[in-house]
């Protein structure tokens, strides 16, 4: 059985993290469109609230569970 270098693991983790964060960033412009067209939220204030809550909850979940996953 060959031993995998820690450097190879680090590169794979780095690459996967870049892809995941790129996916989150690519999704961001479409969230307001989904709320507006898919969920029929048309009032600007309400739309802004839901988009903000969507982003806040995703970031908050990431911040809470990242140390747990790291263990």
Biopython code that builds the backbone (N, CA, C, O; Angstrom):
import numpy as np
from Bio.PDB.StructureBuilder import StructureBuilder

atoms = [
    (1, "UNK", "N", (0.848, -1.178, 0.000)),
    (1, "UNK", "CA", (0.000, 0.000, 0.000)),
    (1, "UNK", "C", (0.890, 1.235, 0.000)),
    (1, "UNK", "O", (1.751, 1.386, 0.866)),
    (2, "UNK", "N", (0.684, 2.106, -0.960)),
    (2, "UNK", "CA", (1.507, 3.313, -1.041)),
    (2, "UNK", "C", (0.991, 4.362, -0.059)),
    (2, "UNK", "O", (-0.207, 4.462, 0.207)),
    (3, "UNK", "N", (1.914, 5.121, 0.456)),
    (3, "UNK", "CA", (1.564, 6.153, 1.415)),
    (3, "UNK", "C", (1.345, 7.474, 0.678)),
    (3, "UNK", "O", (2.180, 7.886, -0.128)),
    (4, "UNK", "N", (0.218, 8.138, 0.957)),
    (4, "UNK", "CA", (-0.120, 9.402, 0.316)),
    (4, "UNK", "C", (0.534, 10.527, 1.102)),
    (4, "UNK", "O", (0.444, 10.581, 2.329)),
    (5, "UNK", "N", (1.181, 11.409, 0.392)),
    (5, "UNK", "CA", (1.855, 12.537, 1.024)),
    (5, "UNK", "C", (0.839, 13.547, 1.567)),
    (5, "UNK", "O", (-0.229, 13.731, 0.984)),
    (6, "UNK", "N", (1.168, 14.185, 2.663)),
    (6, "UNK", "CA", (0.293, 15.213, 3.219)),
    (6, "UNK", "C", (0.166, 16.387, 2.254)),
    (6, "UNK", "O", (-0.842, 17.094, 2.256)),
    (7, "UNK", "N", (1.195, 16.593, 1.427)),
    (7, "UNK", "CA", (1.128, 17.684, 0.446)),
    (7, "UNK", "C", (0.067, 17.392, -0.612)),
    (7, "UNK", "O", (-0.642, 18.298, -1.050)),
    (8, "UNK", "N", (-0.038, 16.144, -1.016)),
    (8, "UNK", "CA", (-1.047, 15.765, -1.999)),
    (8, "UNK", "C", (-2.452, 15.944, -1.400)),
    (8, "UNK", "O", (-3.365, 16.407, -2.084)),
    (9, "UNK", "N", (-2.616, 15.583, -0.146)),
    (9, "UNK", "CA", (-3.902, 15.795, 0.523)),
    (9, "UNK", "C", (-4.242, 17.278, 0.610)),
    (9, "UNK", "O", (-5.386, 17.673, 0.387)),
    (10, "UNK", "N", (-3.248, 18.094, 0.933)),
    (10, "UNK", "CA", (-3.467, 19.530, 1.038)),
    (10, "UNK", "C", (-3.891, 20.124, -0.298)),
    (10, "UNK", "O", (-4.789, 20.964, -0.348)),
    (11, "UNK", "N", (-3.254, 19.698, -1.372)),
    (11, "UNK", "CA", (-3.606, 20.198, -2.705)),
    (11, "UNK", "C", (-5.039, 19.804, -3.063)),
    (11, "UNK", "O", (-5.786, 20.613, -3.613)),
    (12, "UNK", "N", (-5.425, 18.565, -2.751)),
    (12, "UNK", "CA", (-6.789, 18.116, -3.053)),
    (12, "UNK", "C", (-7.828, 18.874, -2.218)),
    (12, "UNK", "O", (-8.889, 19.234, -2.727)),
    (13, "UNK", "N", (-7.530, 19.111, -0.965)),
    (13, "UNK", "CA", (-8.438, 19.892, -0.124)),
    (13, "UNK", "C", (-8.555, 21.328, -0.615)),
    (13, "UNK", "O", (-9.648, 21.893, -0.643)),
    (14, "UNK", "N", (-7.444, 21.909, -0.997)),
    (14, "UNK", "CA", (-7.437, 23.277, -1.501)),
    (14, "UNK", "C", (-8.270, 23.370, -2.779)),
    (14, "UNK", "O", (-9.084, 24.281, -2.926)),
    (15, "UNK", "N", (-8.068, 22.429, -3.702)),
    (15, "UNK", "CA", (-8.799, 22.447, -4.972)),
    (15, "UNK", "C", (-10.297, 22.259, -4.750)),
    (15, "UNK", "O", (-11.108, 22.941, -5.376)),
    (16, "UNK", "N", (-10.665, 21.337, -3.863)),
    (16, "UNK", "CA", (-12.090, 21.124, -3.607)),
    (16, "UNK", "C", (-12.725, 22.344, -2.945)),
    (16, "UNK", "O", (-13.871, 22.679, -3.242)),
    (17, "UNK", "N", (-12.000, 23.006, -2.059)),
    (17, "UNK", "CA", (-12.521, 24.206, -1.406)),
    (17, "UNK", "C", (-12.728, 25.336, -2.422)),
    (17, "UNK", "O", (-13.722, 26.059, -2.353)),
    (18, "UNK", "N", (-11.800, 25.484, -3.355)),
    (18, "UNK", "CA", (-11.945, 26.494, -4.411)),
    (18, "UNK", "C", (-13.191, 26.212, -5.249)),
    (18, "UNK", "O", (-13.947, 27.130, -5.565)),
    (19, "UNK", "N", (-13.406, 24.950, -5.610)),
    (19, "UNK", "CA", (-14.584, 24.604, -6.405)),
    (19, "UNK", "C", (-15.885, 24.853, -5.638)),
    (19, "UNK", "O", (-16.856, 25.353, -6.206)),
    (20, "UNK", "N", (-15.902, 24.510, -4.364)),
    (20, "UNK", "CA", (-17.104, 24.719, -3.559)),
    (20, "UNK", "C", (-17.417, 26.204, -3.416)),
    (20, "UNK", "O", (-18.564, 26.615, -3.593)),
    (21, "UNK", "N", (-16.414, 27.007, -3.100)),
    (21, "UNK", "CA", (-16.640, 28.442, -2.936)),
    (21, "UNK", "C", (-17.015, 29.093, -4.264)),
    (21, "UNK", "O", (-17.797, 30.043, -4.282)),
    (22, "UNK", "N", (-16.474, 28.602, -5.365)),
    (22, "UNK", "CA", (-16.867, 29.113, -6.685)),
    (22, "UNK", "C", (-18.330, 28.809, -6.971)),
    (22, "UNK", "O", (-19.042, 29.631, -7.547)),
    (23, "UNK", "N", (-18.772, 27.630, -6.567)),
    (23, "UNK", "CA", (-20.176, 27.263, -6.749)),
    (23, "UNK", "C", (-21.101, 28.166, -5.957)),
    (23, "UNK", "O", (-22.134, 28.602, -6.467)),
    (24, "UNK", "N", (-20.738, 28.454, -4.703)),
    (24, "UNK", "CA", (-21.547, 29.361, -3.893)),
    (24, "UNK", "C", (-21.587, 30.752, -4.526)),
    (24, "UNK", "O", (-22.639, 31.390, -4.558)),
    (25, "UNK", "N", (-20.458, 31.217, -5.023)),
    (25, "UNK", "CA", (-20.397, 32.544, -5.629)),
    (25, "UNK", "C", (-21.178, 32.600, -6.935)),
    (25, "UNK", "O", (-21.811, 33.612, -7.238)),
    (26, "UNK", "N", (-21.139, 31.529, -7.704)),
    (26, "UNK", "CA", (-21.851, 31.508, -8.982)),
    (26, "UNK", "C", (-23.361, 31.473, -8.780)),
    (26, "UNK", "O", (-24.116, 31.921, -9.643)),
    (27, "UNK", "N", (-23.798, 30.946, -7.653)),
    (27, "UNK", "CA", (-25.226, 30.841, -7.372)),
    (27, "UNK", "C", (-25.819, 32.181, -6.930)),
    (27, "UNK", "O", (-27.002, 32.433, -7.159)),
    (28, "UNK", "N", (-25.034, 33.021, -6.314)),
    (28, "UNK", "CA", (-25.524, 34.241, -5.674)),
    (28, "UNK", "C", (-26.364, 35.156, -6.575)),
    (28, "UNK", "O", (-27.388, 35.655, -6.107)),
    (29, "UNK", "N", (-25.998, 35.404, -7.823)),
    (29, "UNK", "CA", (-26.821, 36.320, -8.632)),
    (29, "UNK", "C", (-28.203, 35.764, -8.981)),
    (29, "UNK", "O", (-29.101, 36.527, -9.337)),
    (30, "UNK", "N", (-28.383, 34.451, -8.884)),
    (30, "UNK", "CA", (-29.644, 33.848, -9.295)),
    (30, "UNK", "C", (-30.643, 33.689, -8.153)),
    (30, "UNK", "O", (-31.820, 33.424, -8.399)),
    (31, "UNK", "N", (-30.199, 33.845, -6.928)),
    (31, "UNK", "CA", (-31.087, 33.694, -5.778)),
    (31, "UNK", "C", (-32.223, 34.721, -5.801)),
    (31, "UNK", "O", (-33.376, 34.332, -5.619)),
    (32, "UNK", "N", (-31.953, 36.013, -6.017)),
    (32, "UNK", "CA", (-33.074, 36.966, -6.081)),
    (32, "UNK", "C", (-34.055, 36.658, -7.218)),
    (32, "UNK", "O", (-35.262, 36.849, -7.070)),
    (33, "UNK", "N", (-33.538, 36.186, -8.334)),
    (33, "UNK", "CA", (-34.429, 35.836, -9.444)),
    (33, "UNK", "C", (-35.329, 34.661, -9.082)),
    (33, "UNK", "O", (-36.504, 34.631, -9.446)),
    (34, "UNK", "N", (-34.766, 33.694, -8.361)),
    (34, "UNK", "CA", (-35.574, 32.557, -7.928)),
    (34, "UNK", "C", (-36.667, 33.002, -6.959)),
    (34, "UNK", "O", (-37.819, 32.588, -7.088)),
    (35, "UNK", "N", (-36.309, 33.837, -5.997)),
    (35, "UNK", "CA", (-37.316, 34.316, -5.044)),
    (35, "UNK", "C", (-38.394, 35.128, -5.756)),
    (35, "UNK", "O", (-39.577, 35.027, -5.433)),
    (36, "UNK", "N", (-37.975, 35.923, -6.717)),
    (36, "UNK", "CA", (-38.932, 36.784, -7.426)),
    (36, "UNK", "C", (-39.832, 35.976, -8.352)),
    (36, "UNK", "O", (-41.053, 36.119, -8.301)),
    (37, "UNK", "N", (-39.253, 35.137, -9.191)),
    (37, "UNK", "CA", (-40.026, 34.420, -10.198)),
    (37, "UNK", "C", (-40.559, 33.078, -9.702)),
    (37, "UNK", "O", (-41.686, 32.700, -10.023)),
    (38, "UNK", "N", (-39.771, 32.373, -8.937)),
    (38, "UNK", "CA", (-40.187, 31.049, -8.480)),
    (38, "UNK", "C", (-41.113, 31.076, -7.288)),
    (38, "UNK", "O", (-42.020, 30.250, -7.189)),
    (39, "UNK", "N", (-40.900, 32.009, -6.382)),
    (39, "UNK", "CA", (-41.710, 32.083, -5.168)),
    (39, "UNK", "C", (-42.677, 33.256, -5.172)),
    (39, "UNK", "O", (-43.419, 33.451, -4.209)),
    (40, "UNK", "N", (-42.675, 34.044, -6.252)),
    (40, "UNK", "CA", (-43.582, 35.184, -6.436)),
    (40, "UNK", "C", (-43.480, 36.223, -5.323)),
    (40, "UNK", "O", (-44.492, 36.753, -4.864)),
    (41, "UNK", "N", (-42.266, 36.506, -4.898)),
    (41, "UNK", "CA", (-42.036, 37.583, -3.933)),
    (41, "UNK", "C", (-41.642, 38.805, -4.755)),
    (41, "UNK", "O", (-40.524, 38.880, -5.265)),
    (42, "UNK", "N", (-42.553, 39.757, -4.881)),
    (42, "UNK", "CA", (-42.314, 40.878, -5.786)),
    (42, "UNK", "C", (-42.015, 42.190, -5.078)),
    (42, "UNK", "O", (-41.418, 43.080, -5.684)),
    (43, "UNK", "N", (-42.408, 42.340, -3.824)),
    (43, "UNK", "CA", (-42.137, 43.576, -3.104)),
    (43, "UNK", "C", (-40.640, 43.670, -2.814)),
    (43, "UNK", "O", (-40.034, 42.721, -2.316)),
    (44, "UNK", "N", (-40.049, 44.825, -3.132)),
    (44, "UNK", "CA", (-38.596, 44.967, -3.029)),
    (44, "UNK", "C", (-38.071, 44.779, -1.617)),
    (44, "UNK", "O", (-37.043, 44.130, -1.424)),
    (45, "UNK", "N", (-38.749, 45.328, -0.640)),
    (45, "UNK", "CA", (-38.302, 45.189, 0.741)),
    (45, "UNK", "C", (-38.347, 43.747, 1.224)),
    (45, "UNK", "O", (-37.431, 43.275, 1.898)),
    (46, "UNK", "N", (-39.421, 43.058, 0.872)),
    (46, "UNK", "CA", (-39.573, 41.658, 1.261)),
    (46, "UNK", "C", (-38.556, 40.784, 0.535)),
    (46, "UNK", "O", (-37.980, 39.869, 1.124)),
    (47, "UNK", "N", (-38.339, 41.072, -0.743)),
    (47, "UNK", "CA", (-37.353, 40.335, -1.518)),
    (47, "UNK", "C", (-35.957, 40.517, -0.931)),
    (47, "UNK", "O", (-35.204, 39.553, -0.792)),
    (48, "UNK", "N", (-35.618, 41.750, -0.590)),
    (48, "UNK", "CA", (-34.304, 42.021, 0.008)),
    (48, "UNK", "C", (-34.150, 41.290, 1.338)),
    (48, "UNK", "O", (-33.074, 40.773, 1.640)),
    (49, "UNK", "N", (-35.221, 41.245, 2.135)),
    (49, "UNK", "CA", (-35.173, 40.542, 3.423)),
    (49, "UNK", "C", (-34.899, 39.063, 3.218)),
    (49, "UNK", "O", (-34.034, 38.498, 3.887)),
    (50, "UNK", "N", (-35.620, 38.427, 2.306)),
    (50, "UNK", "CA", (-35.454, 36.987, 2.100)),
    (50, "UNK", "C", (-34.096, 36.641, 1.495)),
    (50, "UNK", "O", (-33.502, 35.626, 1.859)),
    (51, "UNK", "N", (-33.606, 37.453, 0.597)),
    (51, "UNK", "CA", (-32.278, 37.211, 0.028)),
    (51, "UNK", "C", (-31.207, 37.365, 1.110)),
    (51, "UNK", "O", (-30.257, 36.586, 1.170)),
    (52, "UNK", "N", (-31.372, 38.375, 1.957)),
    (52, "UNK", "CA", (-30.425, 38.572, 3.057)),
    (52, "UNK", "C", (-30.467, 37.405, 4.028)),
    (52, "UNK", "O", (-29.418, 36.929, 4.462)),
    (53, "UNK", "N", (-31.651, 36.938, 4.374)),
    (53, "UNK", "CA", (-31.782, 35.794, 5.287)),
    (53, "UNK", "C", (-31.193, 34.527, 4.674)),
    (53, "UNK", "O", (-30.573, 33.726, 5.373)),
    (54, "UNK", "N", (-31.385, 34.349, 3.376)),
    (54, "UNK", "CA", (-30.826, 33.195, 2.682)),
    (54, "UNK", "C", (-29.303, 33.192, 2.793)),
    (54, "UNK", "O", (-28.698, 32.170, 3.117)),
    (55, "UNK", "N", (-28.697, 34.337, 2.523)),
    (55, "UNK", "CA", (-27.237, 34.438, 2.601)),
    (55, "UNK", "C", (-26.745, 34.330, 4.038)),
    (55, "UNK", "O", (-25.728, 33.686, 4.299)),
    (56, "UNK", "N", (-27.452, 34.950, 4.964)),
    (56, "UNK", "CA", (-27.061, 34.900, 6.370)),
    (56, "UNK", "C", (-27.120, 33.473, 6.912)),
    (56, "UNK", "O", (-26.187, 33.021, 7.576)),
    (57, "UNK", "N", (-28.198, 32.775, 6.634)),
    (57, "UNK", "CA", (-28.349, 31.412, 7.162)),
    (57, "UNK", "C", (-27.307, 30.460, 6.587)),
    (57, "UNK", "O", (-26.792, 29.599, 7.301)),
    (58, "UNK", "N", (-26.995, 30.606, 5.313)),
    (58, "UNK", "CA", (-25.956, 29.770, 4.717)),
    (58, "UNK", "C", (-24.593, 30.023, 5.340)),
    (58, "UNK", "O", (-23.858, 29.085, 5.648)),
    (59, "UNK", "N", (-24.263, 31.282, 5.523)),
    (59, "UNK", "CA", (-22.966, 31.635, 6.129)),
    (59, "UNK", "C", (-22.919, 31.237, 7.594)),
    (59, "UNK", "O", (-21.885, 30.780, 8.081)),
    (60, "UNK", "N", (-24.026, 31.405, 8.297)),
    (60, "UNK", "CA", (-24.076, 31.038, 9.706)),
    (60, "UNK", "C", (-23.932, 29.525, 9.885)),
    (60, "UNK", "O", (-23.206, 29.075, 10.772)),
    (61, "UNK", "N", (-24.605, 28.754, 9.066)),
    (61, "UNK", "CA", (-24.474, 27.296, 9.130)),
    (61, "UNK", "C", (-23.043, 26.872, 8.830)),
    (61, "UNK", "O", (-22.508, 25.972, 9.477)),
    (62, "UNK", "N", (-22.431, 27.514, 7.861)),
    (62, "UNK", "CA", (-21.043, 27.227, 7.517)),
    (62, "UNK", "C", (-20.125, 27.534, 8.695)),
    (62, "UNK", "O", (-19.228, 26.749, 9.005)),
    (63, "UNK", "N", (-20.343, 28.658, 9.344)),
    (63, "UNK", "CA", (-19.498, 29.053, 10.478)),
    (63, "UNK", "C", (-19.687, 28.134, 11.681)),
    (63, "UNK", "O", (-18.732, 27.868, 12.410)),
    (64, "UNK", "N", (-20.895, 27.652, 11.893)),
    (64, "UNK", "CA", (-21.156, 26.778, 13.034)),
    (64, "UNK", "C", (-20.586, 25.379, 12.802)),
    (64, "UNK", "O", (-19.951, 24.814, 13.693)),
    (65, "UNK", "N", (-20.807, 24.827, 11.626)),
    (65, "UNK", "CA", (-20.459, 23.430, 11.400)),
    (65, "UNK", "C", (-19.035, 23.205, 10.893)),
    (65, "UNK", "O", (-18.549, 22.075, 10.933)),
    (66, "UNK", "N", (-18.371, 24.224, 10.429)),
    (66, "UNK", "CA", (-17.003, 24.048, 9.951)),
    (66, "UNK", "C", (-16.063, 23.513, 11.036)),
    (66, "UNK", "O", (-15.304, 22.586, 10.755)),
    (67, "UNK", "N", (-16.076, 24.047, 12.253)),
    (67, "UNK", "CA", (-15.211, 23.461, 13.286)),
    (67, "UNK", "C", (-15.596, 22.024, 13.645)),
    (67, "UNK", "O", (-14.737, 21.212, 13.988)),
    (68, "UNK", "N", (-16.882, 21.718, 13.565)),
    (68, "UNK", "CA", (-17.337, 20.354, 13.857)),
    (68, "UNK", "C", (-16.828, 19.390, 12.798)),
    (68, "UNK", "O", (-16.340, 18.307, 13.120)),
    (69, "UNK", "N", (-16.942, 19.788, 11.518)),
    (69, "UNK", "CA", (-16.433, 18.943, 10.444)),
    (69, "UNK", "C", (-14.919, 18.816, 10.505)),
    (69, "UNK", "O", (-14.353, 17.795, 10.115)),
    (70, "UNK", "N", (-14.276, 19.858, 10.994)),
    (70, "UNK", "CA", (-12.810, 19.839, 11.094)),
    (70, "UNK", "C", (-12.290, 18.860, 12.122)),
    (70, "UNK", "O", (-11.169, 18.365, 12.009)),
    (71, "UNK", "N", (-13.106, 18.581, 13.127)),
    (71, "UNK", "CA", (-12.705, 17.612, 14.144)),
    (71, "UNK", "C", (-12.672, 16.246, 13.534)),
    (71, "UNK", "O", (-12.356, 15.272, 14.217)),
]
sb = StructureBuilder()
sb.init_structure("model")
sb.init_model(0)
sb.init_chain("A")
sb.init_seg("    ")
for serial, (resi, resn, name, xyz) in enumerate(atoms, 1):
    if name == "N":
        sb.init_residue(resn, " ", resi, " ")
    sb.init_atom(name, np.array(xyz, "f"), 0.0, 1.0, " ", f" {name:<3s}", serial, name[0])
structure = sb.get_structure()
